[in-house]
């Protein structure tokens, strides 16, 4: 996997992309089984796919939770600062949105 970037985003994205590619390949194999009329193989493949999906989804959820832990810790340590930052961000977004809206309305 790629190196860890800000907030662990890259490993999580890499894991999700790998998961998507693997499941697309497996779904393609299941579709081929259906076209060939091998019902037993298809049912077994679907069961296996479901179990693997659950296992991998659990792993990705764990990665996401781990990447969010530092932010949660900061909020627990300084809740007022976190609220202040959220309010300031919302205010800044509102100002930018207002400026853009005003520009669009006057043009």
C-alpha angles and dihedrals in degrees: 000000000000123000120276114270133186110327092352093282098141098056090048092049091046091051091049093048091049090048092050093049092048094049093046089055093047093047089052089053090050090051089053090051090052092050091050090050097238099146096173093053090047094052092047091047092050092049091049091046092051093050093046091047091053092048094048094043089054089052093050091048089052090051091050092049091050091050091051095048096085090054092047090050092053091050091050092049096046111018095162092051089049092051090047092051091049092050092047091050092049091048092050091048089050092051092049091047090048093051092048092047092049092049092049092048094050096047 
